[in-house]
Amino acid sequence: MEKRKYLLLFVMLLGLSISSMAQDKKTAVYMFGFSASFNDSIVYLTDIQKVEDAWVESKNGFLVNRDDYSYQLQNYLKQKGEQTPTCVTFYALKQNDIHKKYENLKKKYTNKKHGDFLVSYIKAEDFMFTAVTPDEIYTQEPKKESKKDKKKGKEPTP
């Protein structure tokens, strides 16, 4: 009976370690960027682009470090003189899916019912997303501080 407990515990730990190793996968994704400012009526829309070496979570399909892609667009727009761009990155694993998202967003901002927006298109020749490698913090769990370390005021050991 005791051996079964240890065997079961070993199998569970092995399963957890395998699932944590397969957390992210490198794959091609399709994406485009959108930017708006609360200070004016101009919105920016990039071309749909294929990014070859993007990282996606295996379990849920989330784009790893998605905010970094938005910052790439934000930095580009700031270099062009925009003061307060708020940027969002849309992505999909399939080209058809990203085209649907793109057309829906484009329709929303070109439709006069939703306001008077001026849509400025950013061509791929002018701005390209570059693949972002996962943060170290994302790829490995940080160690928690032990009770002993808390009492001594020490930082957790890596």
N, C-alpha and C positions, 0 to 999 in steps of 0.2 A: 504494500500500500504506500509506503514512504517513497519507494522508487517511482511510482506513478506520479506522485505530486511533483517530484523534481523533474521528471520527464515532461509533464504538462507545463511546468514553469519554464523550462528550457525552450519548448516549442513556442510558447507565447512570446518570450523574449526574442527569439529568432524571427518570428513574424513581425514584431514591432521594428526590429532593426532593418529588415528588408524593406518594409513599407516606408521607413524614413529615408532610406537610401534612394528610393525611386520617387523622391518628392518633386523634382523638377526635370524637365526634358527640353533639350535644345531643338527648336523647330522653326520653320518659316511661318510668319504671320503676315496678314494684310492689315494695314492700318492707315488712318488719316488723322489729321489734327484739326481742331476747331478752337477758335479764340474769339472772345468777346470782351468788351470793356464796359464797365458801368458808366463811364464818362462820355461815351459817344455811341453812335449807331452803326459803326463799321464792325462787321464780323469777318473773320478770316477762316478760310477753308483750304487745307492742303490737298494736293492730289492723293489718290489712293496709292500706297507704296507697299512693296513686298520687302519685308525685312527678314533676311535669311536665318540669322543666328540668334533669334530671340528665345528667351526662356519662358516656359509655360509650366504651371503647376500641373502635375499629372492627375491629381485627384479631382480638381474642379475646373481646370482650364483657364485659370486666372493668369494674366500676363504679369510676370515677375518684374518688379520695379517699374510699374506702369507710370508712376509719377515722374520718373526720370525722363521718359519720352515726352511728357508734357512740358517739362523744364527745357528740353531741347528746343521745342517750338517757342516757348516763352523767351528764351535767350536770343533766338533769331529775331523775333519781333522787337525786342528791346534794342537790338543793334540797328534795326531799321527805324527807330525813333518812337516806337509805341511806349507810352509811360506805364500803363497798368494793365497789361494783357492777362486775362484769366484763360488758361489753356486746358483743354481736355483731349485725351487720346482715345480714339475708338479703334477696336481691333477685332479680328475674326480669324479663324483658322482656314476658312473657305472663302474664296474670292466672291462667290455669289452672296454670301452673308454680309460681307463688308459693303458691297454695292447697294444692298437694301438699306443698310444703316445710313450710308452716304446720301442716297436719294431722299430718304425721309427727312434728314436734317436739312438738306439743301431746300427741299420743298417748304419746310417750316419757315425758313428765313427769307425765302423769295416770295412767299405768299403775303399779300398786302394786308390780310386780315390780322396777322400777328404783329403788325408794326411796320415801321418804315425803316428797314435795315438795308444797308449797302453791303453786299457780299463781295469781298475781295478774295480772289483765288490765288493761291500760292503754288506755282508750278514746281515739279520735282527737280527741274534744273536749278531752281533757286534755293530750295530747302529739301534735305533728305534726312530721314530718321536714321540713326546708327544704332546697331544692336547694343544693348546694355547687359553687362554681366551681373549676375545676382550679387547682392550685398552679402558680406561675410555673415552679418547678423541674421540674414535670411536662410543661409545654407546650414547653419549650425545653431542649436539651441544654446542660449547663454546659461552658464552655471548659476544656480541659485545660491544665495548666501546661507551658510549654515548658522544654526543658533549660536554655536561656539564663536564664529566670526563676528556675529552681530554684537555679542557681549564685548569682544575685544576691539570692535570698531574697524575691523579689517575689510578690505575689498575681497570679493569672491575670487578664488583661484580659477584660472582657465583650464 
